[in-house]
Amino acid sequence: MVQEKQSDRQQRLDNFLQAVEAAQKVQDDIMKYGLEAAHLYCDDVDGDWLETWGEDENRQQSFVELVTNFLQSDDLVAVRVRKQLKDKSLQGIAVELERCLRLSKEEERIFGVKNVLVGSVAVGESNCGTSDEFDEIELLDLAEELLDKLSEIFDQNI
């Protein structure tokens, strides 16, 4: 236990020292190169990021609309999702699914979508109250299928 605590403290100290060294390097580069140092740390300094500011929100909104349209379709996955989430609005489901797609790890996305399918469980929370293992497997299968469909929609339209 004591050994573990010391290694944890040492790791945190090492991380802190690395962060300080990185900050010192940035400061040294700014002193050495001036504003040109931004090119060392940013890939797209001269790009059109200022002109395209806010387009991400438009993309998110259009993606939610695409997902809502998909959920209204006769696709078998969409029909199963509607059956699973009878009482929820399709747009609300689409917003939650969009949040799931923003999760960084694939496993987190799958379980996030599963939690949306369970209903009333927020993205990022776990669901421990499922009744049996078969339902859990069916939900995971549906979540994977839905995630595949959403990825197709995302790749085709954005």
DSSP file (Angstrom, degrees, kcal/mol; ACC not computed):
  #  RESIDUE AA STRUCTURE BP1 BP2  ACC     N-H-->O    O-->H-N    N-H-->O    O-->H-N    TCO  KAPPA ALPHA  PHI   PSI    X-CA   Y-CA   Z-CA
    1    1 A M     >        0   0    0      0, 0.0     4,-2.2     0, 0.0     5,-0.1   0.000 360.0 360.0 360.0 -45.7    0.0    0.0    0.0
    2    2 A V  H  >  +     0   0    0      2,-0.2     4,-2.3     1,-0.2     5,-0.2   0.907 360.0  50.8 -65.6 -41.4    2.8    2.4    0.9
    3    3 A Q  H  > S+     0   0    0      1,-0.2     4,-2.3     2,-0.2    -1,-0.2   0.913 110.1  50.1 -61.6 -42.7    4.8    1.4   -2.2
    4    4 A E  H  > S+     0   0    0      1,-0.2     4,-2.1     2,-0.2    -1,-0.2   0.894 110.0  50.1 -63.0 -41.4    1.7    2.0   -4.3
    5    5 A K  H  X S+     0   0    0     -4,-2.2     4,-2.4     1,-0.2    -1,-0.2   0.896 111.0  49.2 -63.9 -41.4    1.1    5.5   -2.8
    6    6 A Q  H  X S+     0   0    0     -4,-2.3     4,-2.6     2,-0.2    -2,-0.2   0.900 111.2  48.7 -66.7 -40.3    4.7    6.4   -3.4
    7    7 A S  H  X S+     0   0    0     -4,-2.3     4,-2.4     2,-0.2    -1,-0.2   0.873 111.3  51.0 -68.2 -34.6    4.6    5.3   -7.0
    8    8 A D  H  X S+     0   0    0     -4,-2.1     4,-2.4     2,-0.2    -2,-0.2   0.925 112.2  46.0 -64.9 -44.7    1.4    7.2   -7.5
    9    9 A R  H  X S+     0   0    0     -4,-2.4     4,-2.5     2,-0.2    -2,-0.2   0.905 112.6  50.7 -63.5 -41.6    3.0   10.4   -6.1
   10   10 A Q  H  X S+     0   0    0     -4,-2.6     4,-2.7     2,-0.2    -2,-0.2   0.906 110.2  50.0 -63.3 -41.6    6.1    9.8   -8.2
   11   11 A Q  H  X S+     0   0    0     -4,-2.4     4,-2.6     2,-0.2    -2,-0.2   0.921 111.4  47.8 -63.2 -44.1    3.9    9.5  -11.3
   12   12 A R  H  X S+     0   0    0     -4,-2.4     4,-2.3     2,-0.2    -2,-0.2   0.900 112.5  49.5 -64.0 -39.8    2.0   12.7  -10.5
   13   13 A L  H  X S+     0   0    0     -4,-2.5     4,-2.6     2,-0.2    -2,-0.2   0.913 110.8  49.7 -64.6 -42.9    5.3   14.5   -9.9
   14   14 A D  H  X S+     0   0    0     -4,-2.7     4,-2.3     2,-0.2    -2,-0.2   0.914 111.2  49.3 -61.5 -42.9    6.7   13.2  -13.2
   15   15 A N  H  X S+     0   0    0     -4,-2.6     4,-2.2     2,-0.2    -2,-0.2   0.910 111.6  49.3 -62.1 -42.4    3.6   14.3  -15.0
   16   16 A F  H  X S+     0   0    0     -4,-2.3     4,-2.4     1,-0.2    -2,-0.2   0.922 110.5  49.8 -63.0 -44.6    3.8   17.8  -13.4
   17   17 A L  H  X S+     0   0    0     -4,-2.6     4,-2.5     1,-0.2    -1,-0.2   0.881 109.7  51.4 -63.9 -38.2    7.5   18.1  -14.3
   18   18 A Q  H  X S+     0   0    0     -4,-2.3     4,-2.5     2,-0.2    -1,-0.2   0.910 110.0  49.6 -63.4 -41.6    6.8   17.1  -17.9
   19   19 A A  H  X S+     0   0    0     -4,-2.2     4,-2.3     2,-0.2    -2,-0.2   0.904 111.2  49.1 -65.0 -40.6    4.1   19.8  -18.1
   20   20 A V  H  X S+     0   0    0     -4,-2.4     4,-2.5     2,-0.2    -2,-0.2   0.916 111.6  49.4 -64.2 -43.1    6.4   22.4  -16.7
   21   21 A E  H  X S+     0   0    0     -4,-2.5     4,-2.2     2,-0.2    -2,-0.2   0.908 110.8  49.7 -62.9 -41.6    9.1   21.5  -19.2
   22   22 A A  H  X S+     0   0    0     -4,-2.5     4,-2.3     2,-0.2    -1,-0.2   0.911 111.3  49.1 -63.1 -42.4    6.6   21.7  -22.0
   23   23 A A  H  X S+     0   0    0     -4,-2.3     4,-2.4     1,-0.2    -2,-0.2   0.892 110.5  50.8 -64.5 -39.5    5.4   25.1  -20.9
   24   24 A Q  H  X S+     0   0    0     -4,-2.5     4,-2.7     2,-0.2    -1,-0.2   0.886 108.9  51.7 -65.1 -37.7    9.0   26.3  -20.6
   25   25 A K  H  X S+     0   0    0     -4,-2.2     4,-2.7     2,-0.2    -2,-0.2   0.919 109.8  49.0 -64.7 -43.1    9.7   25.1  -24.1
   26   26 A V  H  X S+     0   0    0     -4,-2.3     4,-2.4     2,-0.2    -2,-0.2   0.937 112.7  48.0 -60.0 -46.1    6.7   27.0  -25.5
   27   27 A Q  H  X S+     0   0    0     -4,-2.4     4,-2.3     1,-0.2    -2,-0.2   0.915 112.1  49.1 -62.1 -43.5    7.8   30.1  -23.6
   28   28 A D  H  X S+     0   0    0     -4,-2.7     4,-2.3     1,-0.2    -1,-0.2   0.905 111.1  50.3 -62.2 -41.6   11.4   29.7  -25.0
   29   29 A D  H  X S+     0   0    0     -4,-2.7     4,-3.4     2,-0.2     5,-0.4   0.884 109.9  50.2 -65.4 -38.0   10.1   29.2  -28.5
   30   30 A I  H  X S+     0   0    0     -4,-2.4     4,-1.9     1,-0.2    -1,-0.2   0.912 112.6  46.9 -65.6 -41.4    7.9   32.3  -28.2
   31   31 A M  H  < S+     0   0    0     -4,-2.3    -2,-0.2    -5,-0.2    -1,-0.2   0.883 119.4  40.9 -65.9 -37.1   10.9   34.3  -27.0
   32   32 A K  H  < S+     0   0    0     -4,-2.3    -2,-0.2    -5,-0.2    -3,-0.2   0.920 131.5  20.4 -78.2 -45.8   13.1   32.9  -29.8
   33   33 A Y  H >< S-     0   0    0     -4,-3.4     3,-1.2     1,-0.3    -3,-0.2   0.540  86.8-154.6-106.5  -9.5   10.6   33.0  -32.8
   34   34 A G  G >< S-     0   0    0     -4,-1.9     3,-1.7    -5,-0.4    -1,-0.3  -0.448  72.3 -11.4  69.0-141.3    8.0   35.5  -31.7
   35   35 A L  G >  S+     0   0    0      1,-0.3     3,-1.7     2,-0.2     4,-0.3   0.740 127.5  73.4 -65.7 -22.5    4.6   35.1  -33.4
   36   36 A E  G X  S+     0   0    0     -3,-1.2     3,-1.5     1,-0.3     4,-0.4   0.691  77.2  79.0 -65.2 -16.8    6.1   32.6  -35.8
   37   37 A A  G X> S+     0   0    0     -3,-1.7     3,-1.3     1,-0.3     4,-0.8   0.763  76.8  73.5 -62.2 -23.8    6.2   30.1  -32.9
   38   38 A A  H X> S+     0   0    0     -3,-1.7     4,-2.1     1,-0.3     3,-0.7   0.839  87.9  61.0 -59.2 -31.8    2.5   29.5  -33.5
   39   39 A H  H <4 S+     0   0    0     -3,-1.5    -1,-0.3    -4,-0.3    -2,-0.2   0.754  98.7  57.4 -67.5 -23.2    3.4   27.6  -36.6
   40   40 A L  H <4 S+     0   0    0     -3,-1.3    -1,-0.2    -4,-0.4    -2,-0.2   0.781 118.8  28.9 -74.3 -26.5    5.4   25.1  -34.4
   41   41 A Y  H << S+     0   0    0     -4,-0.8     2,-0.4    -3,-0.7    -2,-0.2   0.601 114.3  58.9-113.0 -16.0    2.3   24.3  -32.3
   42   42 A C    ><  -     0   0    0     -4,-2.1     3,-0.6    -5,-0.2    -1,-0.1  -0.967  57.7-158.7-122.4 131.6   -0.7   24.8  -34.6
   43   43 A D  T 3  S+     0   0    0     -2,-0.4     3,-0.2     1,-0.2    -1,-0.1   0.850  91.7  33.6 -73.3 -34.5   -1.2   22.9  -37.8
   44   44 A D  T >   +     0   0    0      1,-0.2     3,-1.1     2,-0.1     5,-0.3  -0.323  67.3 138.5-123.8  49.2   -3.6   25.4  -39.4
   45   45 A V  T <  S+     0   0    0     -3,-0.6    -1,-0.2     1,-0.3    -2,-0.1   0.904  82.9  38.6 -61.6 -42.1   -2.6   28.8  -38.2
   46   46 A D  T 3  S+     0   0    0     -3,-0.2    -1,-0.3     2,-0.1    -2,-0.1   0.334  98.0 110.3 -92.1   7.9   -3.1   30.4  -41.6
   47   47 A G  S <  S-     0   0    0     -3,-1.1     3,-0.4     1,-0.1     4,-0.1   0.108  85.6 -95.1 -73.6-170.2   -6.2   28.4  -42.4
   48   48 A D  S  > S+     0   0    0      1,-0.2     4,-1.9     2,-0.1     3,-0.2  -0.034  77.6 126.1 -98.4  29.8   -9.8   29.6  -42.7
   49   49 A W  T  4 S+     0   0    0     -5,-0.3    -1,-0.2     1,-0.2     4,-0.1   0.824  73.1  51.9 -60.9 -32.0  -10.8   28.7  -39.1
   50   50 A L  T >4 S+     0   0    0     -3,-0.4     3,-0.9     1,-0.2    -1,-0.2   0.901 110.4  47.7 -71.8 -39.1  -12.0   32.2  -38.3
   51   51 A E  T 34 S+     0   0    0      1,-0.2    -2,-0.2    -3,-0.2    -1,-0.2   0.815 114.5  46.7 -69.6 -29.2  -14.3   32.2  -41.4
   52   52 A T  T >< S+     0   0    0     -4,-1.9     3,-2.1     2,-0.1     4,-0.4   0.292  79.8 136.5 -96.9  10.7  -15.7   28.8  -40.6
   53   53 A W  T <  S+     0   0    0     -3,-0.9    -3,-0.1     1,-0.3    -4,-0.0  -0.359  72.4  19.9 -58.1 129.9  -16.3   29.6  -36.9
   54   54 A G  T >> S+     0   0    0     -2,-0.1     4,-1.2     3,-0.0     3,-0.5   0.279  88.6 110.0  93.9 -10.5  -19.7   28.2  -35.9
   55   55 A E  H <>  +     0   0    0     -3,-2.1     4,-2.7     1,-0.2     5,-0.2   0.791  69.4  66.1 -68.6 -25.3  -20.1   25.8  -38.8
   56   56 A D  H 3> S+     0   0    0     -4,-0.4     4,-2.6     1,-0.2    -1,-0.2   0.892  99.5  51.2 -61.0 -38.2  -19.6   22.9  -36.3
   57   57 A E  H <> S+     0   0    0     -3,-0.5     4,-2.4     2,-0.2    -1,-0.2   0.894 110.1  48.9 -65.6 -38.8  -22.9   23.9  -34.7
   58   58 A N  H  X S+     0   0    0     -4,-1.2     4,-2.6     2,-0.2    -2,-0.2   0.897 111.2  50.0 -66.1 -39.4  -24.6   23.9  -38.1
   59   59 A R  H  X S+     0   0    0     -4,-2.7     4,-2.6     2,-0.2    -2,-0.2   0.909 110.7  50.1 -63.5 -41.8  -23.1   20.4  -38.9
   60   60 A Q  H  X S+     0   0    0     -4,-2.6     4,-2.4     2,-0.2    -2,-0.2   0.927 111.8  47.8 -62.2 -44.5  -24.3   19.1  -35.5
   61   61 A Q  H  X S+     0   0    0     -4,-2.4     4,-1.9     1,-0.2    -2,-0.2   0.919 113.3  46.9 -64.2 -43.4  -27.8   20.5  -36.2
   62   62 A S  H  X S+     0   0    0     -4,-2.6     4,-2.3     1,-0.2    -1,-0.2   0.868 110.9  53.0 -67.9 -34.2  -27.9   19.0  -39.7
   63   63 A F  H  X S+     0   0    0     -4,-2.6     4,-2.7     2,-0.2     5,-0.2   0.919 107.3  51.4 -65.3 -41.7  -26.6   15.6  -38.3
   64   64 A V  H  X S+     0   0    0     -4,-2.4     4,-2.5     1,-0.2    -2,-0.2   0.901 110.4  49.7 -60.2 -40.2  -29.4   15.6  -35.8
   65   65 A E  H  X S+     0   0    0     -4,-1.9     4,-2.5     2,-0.2    -1,-0.2   0.911 110.6  49.6 -64.7 -41.6  -31.8   16.2  -38.6
   66   66 A L  H  X S+     0   0    0     -4,-2.3     4,-2.4     2,-0.2    -2,-0.2   0.908 112.5  47.2 -63.1 -42.0  -30.3   13.3  -40.7
   67   67 A V  H  X S+     0   0    0     -4,-2.7     4,-2.8     2,-0.2    -2,-0.2   0.901 111.0  51.8 -67.0 -40.2  -30.5   11.0  -37.7
   68   68 A T  H  X S+     0   0    0     -4,-2.5     4,-1.3    -5,-0.2    -2,-0.2   0.926 110.5  48.6 -61.1 -44.3  -34.1   12.0  -37.0
   69   69 A N  H  X S+     0   0    0     -4,-2.5     4,-0.6     1,-0.2     3,-0.2   0.900 111.4  50.4 -62.1 -40.6  -34.9   11.3  -40.7
   70   70 A F  H >< S+     0   0    0     -4,-2.4     3,-1.4     1,-0.2     5,-0.3   0.931 107.6  52.8 -62.1 -44.5  -33.2    7.9  -40.4
   71   71 A L  H 3< S+     0   0    0     -4,-2.8    -1,-0.2     1,-0.3    -2,-0.2   0.762 108.6  51.3 -64.6 -23.7  -35.2    7.1  -37.2
   72   72 A Q  H 3< S+     0   0    0     -4,-1.3    -1,-0.3    -3,-0.2    -2,-0.2   0.582  96.1  96.8 -84.7 -11.4  -38.4    7.9  -39.1
   73   73 A S  S << S-     0   0    0     -3,-1.4    -3,-0.1    -4,-0.6    -4,-0.0  -0.055  86.7-112.1 -75.1 176.7  -37.4    5.6  -42.0
   74   74 A D        +     0   0    0      4,-0.1    -1,-0.1     5,-0.0    -3,-0.1   0.272  68.8 135.0 -92.3   9.4  -38.4    2.0  -42.6
   75   75 A D     >  -     0   0    0     -5,-0.3     4,-2.5     1,-0.1     5,-0.2  -0.330  63.9-125.5 -57.6 139.5  -34.9    0.7  -42.0
   76   76 A L  H  > S+     0   0    0      1,-0.2     4,-2.2     2,-0.2     5,-0.2   0.866 110.3  50.3 -60.1 -37.9  -35.0   -2.4  -39.8
   77   77 A V  H  > S+     0   0    0      2,-0.2     4,-2.3     1,-0.2    -1,-0.2   0.921 110.8  49.4 -66.0 -42.6  -32.6   -0.8  -37.3
   78   78 A A  H  > S+     0   0    0      1,-0.2     4,-2.6     2,-0.2    -2,-0.2   0.897 110.4  50.7 -62.8 -40.1  -34.7    2.4  -37.1
   79   79 A V  H  X S+     0   0    0     -4,-2.5     4,-2.3     1,-0.2    -1,-0.2   0.916 110.9  48.6 -64.0 -42.8  -37.9    0.3  -36.6
   80   80 A R  H  X S+     0   0    0     -4,-2.2     4,-2.2     2,-0.2    -2,-0.2   0.883 111.5  50.1 -64.8 -37.9  -36.2   -1.6  -33.7
   81   81 A V  H  X S+     0   0    0     -4,-2.3     4,-2.6     2,-0.2    -2,-0.2   0.934 110.8  48.6 -65.8 -45.3  -35.0    1.6  -32.1
   82   82 A R  H  < S+     0   0    0     -4,-2.6    -2,-0.2     1,-0.2    -1,-0.2   0.902 112.1  49.5 -61.0 -39.8  -38.5    3.2  -32.3
   83   83 A K  H >< S+     0   0    0     -4,-2.3     3,-0.7     1,-0.2    -1,-0.2   0.899 112.4  47.9 -65.1 -39.7  -39.9    0.0  -30.8
   84   84 A Q  H 3< S+     0   0    0     -4,-2.2     2,-0.4     1,-0.3    -2,-0.2   0.886 120.6  36.3 -67.3 -39.3  -37.4    0.1  -28.0
   85   85 A L  T >< S+     0   0    0     -4,-2.6     3,-0.9     1,-0.2    -1,-0.3  -0.483  73.0 157.8-114.8  59.9  -37.9    3.8  -27.2
   86   86 A K  T <  S+     0   0    0     -3,-0.7    -1,-0.2    -2,-0.4    -2,-0.1   0.860  71.6  39.2 -51.4 -47.9  -41.6    4.1  -27.8
   87   87 A D  T 3  S+     0   0    0     -3,-0.2    -1,-0.2     2,-0.1     2,-0.2   0.514  94.3  95.0 -91.1  -6.2  -42.3    7.2  -25.7
   88   88 A K  S <  S-     0   0    0     -3,-0.9     2,-0.2    -6,-0.1    -3,-0.1  -0.596  79.2-109.5 -90.1 148.7  -39.2    9.3  -26.5
   89   89 A S     >  -     0   0    0     -2,-0.2     4,-2.2     1,-0.1     5,-0.2  -0.486  20.7-130.7 -72.6 144.1  -39.2   12.0  -29.2
   90   90 A L  H  > S+     0   0    0      1,-0.2     4,-2.5     2,-0.2     5,-0.1   0.868 108.2  52.5 -64.3 -36.9  -37.1   11.1  -32.2
   91   91 A Q  H  > S+     0   0    0      2,-0.2     4,-2.3     1,-0.2    -1,-0.2   0.901 108.4  50.6 -67.1 -39.1  -35.3   14.4  -32.1
   92   92 A G  H  > S+     0   0    0      2,-0.2     4,-2.0     1,-0.2    -2,-0.2   0.905 111.3  48.6 -62.8 -41.3  -34.4   13.9  -28.5
   93   93 A I  H  X S+     0   0    0     -4,-2.2     4,-2.6     1,-0.2    -2,-0.2   0.919 110.1  52.3 -62.4 -43.4  -33.0   10.5  -29.3
   94   94 A A  H  X S+     0   0    0     -4,-2.5     4,-2.3     1,-0.2    -2,-0.2   0.884 108.0  50.9 -62.1 -40.0  -31.0   11.9  -32.2
   95   95 A V  H  X S+     0   0    0     -4,-2.3     4,-1.8     2,-0.2    -1,-0.2   0.925 112.0  46.9 -63.7 -44.2  -29.5   14.6  -30.0
   96   96 A E  H  X S+     0   0    0     -4,-2.0     4,-1.8     1,-0.2    -2,-0.2   0.893 111.8  50.8 -65.3 -39.0  -28.4   11.9  -27.5
   97   97 A L  H  X S+     0   0    0     -4,-2.6     4,-1.9     1,-0.2    -1,-0.2   0.878 106.6  54.8 -66.3 -37.0  -27.0    9.7  -30.2
   98   98 A E  H  X S+     0   0    0     -4,-2.3     4,-0.9     1,-0.2    -1,-0.2   0.901 106.7  51.6 -62.5 -39.6  -25.0   12.6  -31.6
   99   99 A R  H >< S+     0   0    0     -4,-1.8     3,-0.6     1,-0.2     4,-0.4   0.893 106.9  54.1 -62.1 -39.8  -23.5   13.1  -28.1
  100  100 A C  H >< S+     0   0    0     -4,-1.8     3,-1.4     1,-0.2    -1,-0.2   0.885 102.9  56.2 -62.2 -38.7  -22.6    9.4  -28.1
  101  101 A L  H 3< S+     0   0    0     -4,-1.9    -1,-0.2     1,-0.3    -2,-0.2   0.745  99.3  61.5 -67.7 -21.4  -20.8    9.7  -31.4
  102  102 A R  T << S+     0   0    0     -4,-0.9    -1,-0.3    -3,-0.6    -2,-0.2   0.603  78.4 109.8 -79.6 -10.5  -18.6   12.4  -29.9
  103  103 A L  S <  S-     0   0    0     -3,-1.4     6,-0.1    -4,-0.4    -3,-0.0  -0.385  70.0-135.1 -65.6 145.5  -17.2   10.0  -27.3
  104  104 A S  S    S+     0   0    0      4,-0.1     2,-0.3    -2,-0.0    -1,-0.1   0.876  79.5  58.9 -77.6 -38.8  -13.6    9.2  -28.1
  105  105 A K  S  > S-     0   0    0      1,-0.1     4,-2.1     4,-0.0     5,-0.1  -0.717  74.7-134.2 -98.6 143.7  -13.4    5.5  -27.6
  106  106 A E  H  > S+     0   0    0     -2,-0.3     4,-2.6     1,-0.2     5,-0.2   0.884 107.5  54.3 -60.5 -39.7  -15.4    3.0  -29.6
  107  107 A E  H  > S+     0   0    0      1,-0.2     4,-2.3     2,-0.2    -1,-0.2   0.899 107.8  50.0 -62.1 -40.1  -16.4    1.0  -26.5
  108  108 A E  H  > S+     0   0    0      2,-0.2     4,-2.2     1,-0.2    -1,-0.2   0.890 110.2  51.2 -64.5 -38.7  -17.7    4.2  -24.9
  109  109 A R  H  X S+     0   0    0     -4,-2.1     4,-2.7     2,-0.2     5,-0.2   0.932 110.0  48.9 -63.6 -45.2  -19.7    5.0  -28.0
  110  110 A I  H  X S+     0   0    0     -4,-2.6     4,-2.4     1,-0.2    -2,-0.2   0.939 115.6  42.4 -61.6 -47.1  -21.3    1.5  -28.0
  111  111 A F  H  X S+     0   0    0     -4,-2.3     4,-2.3     2,-0.2    -1,-0.2   0.826 112.3  55.2 -71.5 -29.1  -22.2    1.6  -24.3
  112  112 A G  H  X S+     0   0    0     -4,-2.2     4,-1.9    -5,-0.2    -2,-0.2   0.931 110.3  45.3 -64.5 -44.9  -23.4    5.2  -24.7
  113  113 A V  H  X S+     0   0    0     -4,-2.7     4,-2.4     2,-0.2    -2,-0.2   0.899 111.5  53.3 -64.7 -40.3  -25.7    4.1  -27.5
  114  114 A K  H  X S+     0   0    0     -4,-2.4     4,-1.8     1,-0.2    -1,-0.2   0.915 108.0  50.7 -59.6 -42.4  -26.9    1.2  -25.4
  115  115 A N  H  X S+     0   0    0     -4,-2.3     4,-1.3     1,-0.2     6,-0.6   0.875 108.5  51.6 -64.9 -36.1  -27.7    3.5  -22.5
  116  116 A V  H  < S+     0   0    0     -4,-1.9    -1,-0.2     1,-0.2    -2,-0.2   0.916 109.3  51.1 -63.4 -41.1  -29.7    5.7  -24.9
  117  117 A L  H  < S+     0   0    0     -4,-2.4    -2,-0.2     1,-0.2    -1,-0.2   0.810 104.9  55.5 -67.5 -29.4  -31.6    2.6  -26.0
  118  118 A V  H  < S-     0   0    0     -4,-1.8    -1,-0.2    -5,-0.2    -2,-0.2   0.839 109.6-139.8 -68.6 -31.4  -32.3    1.7  -22.4
  119  119 A G  S  < S+     0   0    0     -4,-1.3    -2,-0.1    -3,-0.2     3,-0.1   0.266  70.6  41.1  85.5 147.5  -33.8    5.1  -22.0
  120  120 A S  S    S+     0   0    0     -4,-0.2     2,-0.5     1,-0.2    -4,-0.1   0.601  84.3 113.4  56.0  17.6  -33.7    7.6  -19.2
  121  121 A V        -     0   0    0     -6,-0.6    -2,-0.2    -5,-0.1    -1,-0.2  -0.981  66.7-127.8-115.8 123.7  -30.0    7.0  -18.6
  122  122 A A    >   -     0   0    0     -2,-0.5     3,-1.9     1,-0.1     2,-0.1  -0.282  34.1 -88.6 -69.6 153.5  -27.7    9.9  -19.5
  123  123 A V  T 3  S+     0   0    0      1,-0.3    -1,-0.1    -8,-0.1     3,-0.1  -0.388 115.7  26.1 -59.7 133.1  -24.7    9.5  -21.8
  124  124 A G  T 3  S+     0   0    0      1,-0.4    -1,-0.3   -16,-0.2     2,-0.2   0.187  98.8 105.6  96.8 -16.5  -21.7    8.4  -19.7
  125  125 A E    <   -     0   0    0     -3,-1.9    -1,-0.4   -13,-0.1     2,-0.2  -0.640  67.9-123.6 -93.1 155.6  -23.6    6.8  -16.9
  126  126 A S        -     0   0    0     -2,-0.2     2,-0.6    -3,-0.1    -4,-0.1  -0.619  10.6-137.4 -95.0 159.3  -23.9    3.0  -16.5
  127  127 A N        +     0   0    0     -2,-0.2     3,-0.3     1,-0.1    -6,-0.0  -0.927  29.6 163.6-118.2 107.4  -27.0    1.1  -16.4
  128  128 A C        +     0   0    0     -2,-0.6    -1,-0.1     1,-0.2    -2,-0.0   0.462  60.1  78.7 -99.2  -3.1  -27.0   -1.6  -13.7
  129  129 A G        +     0   0    0      0, 0.0    -1,-0.2     0, 0.0     2,-0.1   0.106  55.3 132.6-100.2  23.3  -30.7   -2.3  -13.6
  130  130 A T        -     0   0    0     -3,-0.3     3,-0.1     1,-0.1   -12,-0.0  -0.466  52.5-136.3 -75.7 150.2  -31.3   -4.5  -16.6
  131  131 A S  S    S+     0   0    0      1,-0.2     2,-0.3    -2,-0.1    -1,-0.1   0.930  70.1   5.1 -80.4 -46.9  -33.4   -7.5  -16.0
  132  132 A D     >  -     0   0    0      1,-0.1     4,-1.6     0, 0.0    -1,-0.2  -0.947  63.9-115.0-142.1 165.9  -31.6  -10.4  -17.8
  133  133 A E  H  > S+     0   0    0     -2,-0.3     4,-2.3     1,-0.2     5,-0.2   0.825 110.3  59.2 -66.0 -34.8  -28.5  -11.2  -19.8
  134  134 A F  H  > S+     0   0    0      1,-0.2     4,-2.5     2,-0.2    -1,-0.2   0.923 106.1  47.8 -62.1 -45.5  -30.4  -11.9  -23.0
  135  135 A D  H  > S+     0   0    0      1,-0.2     4,-2.7     2,-0.2    -1,-0.2   0.890 110.0  54.2 -61.0 -39.0  -31.9   -8.4  -23.1
  136  136 A E  H  X S+     0   0    0     -4,-1.6     4,-2.2     2,-0.2    -2,-0.2   0.912 109.7  46.4 -61.8 -44.0  -28.5   -7.0  -22.5
  137  137 A I  H  X S+     0   0    0     -4,-2.3     4,-2.5     2,-0.2    -2,-0.2   0.913 112.3  50.4 -66.4 -43.2  -27.0   -8.9  -25.4
  138  138 A E  H  X S+     0   0    0     -4,-2.5     4,-2.6     1,-0.2    -2,-0.2   0.911 110.8  49.8 -60.1 -42.7  -29.9   -7.8  -27.7
  139  139 A L  H  X S+     0   0    0     -4,-2.7     4,-2.7     2,-0.2    -2,-0.2   0.908 110.8  49.0 -64.1 -41.8  -29.4   -4.2  -26.6
  140  140 A L  H  X S+     0   0    0     -4,-2.2     4,-2.4     2,-0.2    -2,-0.2   0.902 111.5  49.8 -64.7 -40.0  -25.6   -4.4  -27.3
  141  141 A D  H  X S+     0   0    0     -4,-2.5     4,-2.5     2,-0.2    -2,-0.2   0.934 113.0  46.2 -62.5 -45.6  -26.3   -5.9  -30.7
  142  142 A L  H  X S+     0   0    0     -4,-2.6     4,-2.9     1,-0.2     5,-0.2   0.899 111.2  53.0 -63.3 -40.2  -28.8   -3.2  -31.6
  143  143 A A  H  X S+     0   0    0     -4,-2.7     4,-2.5     2,-0.2    -1,-0.2   0.912 110.3  47.2 -61.9 -42.6  -26.4   -0.5  -30.3
  144  144 A E  H  X S+     0   0    0     -4,-2.4     4,-2.2     2,-0.2    -2,-0.2   0.921 113.6  47.5 -65.2 -43.8  -23.6   -1.8  -32.5
  145  145 A E  H  X S+     0   0    0     -4,-2.5     4,-2.2     2,-0.2    -2,-0.2   0.919 113.6  47.9 -62.5 -43.6  -26.0   -2.0  -35.6
  146  146 A L  H  X S+     0   0    0     -4,-2.9     4,-2.8     1,-0.2    -2,-0.2   0.902 109.9  52.4 -64.3 -41.2  -27.2    1.5  -34.8
  147  147 A L  H  X S+     0   0    0     -4,-2.5     4,-2.3    -5,-0.2    -1,-0.2   0.892 108.5  51.0 -62.3 -39.9  -23.7    2.8  -34.4
  148  148 A D  H  X S+     0   0    0     -4,-2.2     4,-2.1     2,-0.2    -2,-0.2   0.930 111.7  47.2 -61.9 -45.1  -22.8    1.3  -37.8
  149  149 A K  H  X S+     0   0    0     -4,-2.2     4,-2.5     1,-0.2    -2,-0.2   0.918 112.3  49.5 -62.3 -43.9  -25.8    3.1  -39.4
  150  150 A L  H  X S+     0   0    0     -4,-2.8     4,-2.8     1,-0.2    -1,-0.2   0.885 109.1  52.2 -64.6 -38.0  -24.9    6.4  -37.7
  151  151 A S  H  X S+     0   0    0     -4,-2.3     4,-2.9     2,-0.2    -1,-0.2   0.904 109.2  50.2 -64.0 -40.7  -21.3    6.1  -38.9
  152  152 A E  H  X S+     0   0    0     -4,-2.1     4,-2.4     2,-0.2    -2,-0.2   0.936 111.9  47.5 -60.5 -46.9  -22.6    5.5  -42.5
  153  153 A I  H  X S+     0   0    0     -4,-2.5     4,-1.8     1,-0.2     5,-0.2   0.927 113.8  47.9 -60.4 -45.4  -24.8    8.6  -42.2
  154  154 A F  H  X S+     0   0    0     -4,-2.8     4,-2.0     1,-0.2    -2,-0.2   0.926 112.9  47.6 -61.6 -46.8  -22.0   10.6  -40.8
  155  155 A D  H  < S+     0   0    0     -4,-2.9    -1,-0.2     1,-0.2    -2,-0.2   0.862 114.6  46.7 -65.1 -36.3  -19.5    9.5  -43.5
  156  156 A Q  H  < S+     0   0    0     -4,-2.4    -1,-0.2    -5,-0.2    -2,-0.2   0.803 123.6  28.8 -75.4 -30.1  -21.9   10.2  -46.3
  157  157 A N  H  <        0   0    0     -4,-1.8    -2,-0.2    -5,-0.2    -3,-0.2   0.570 360.0 360.0-115.1 -10.6  -23.1   13.6  -45.3
  158  158 A I     <        0   0    0     -4,-2.0    -3,-0.2    -5,-0.2    -2,-0.1   0.410 360.0 360.0-130.1 360.0  -20.4   15.4  -43.3
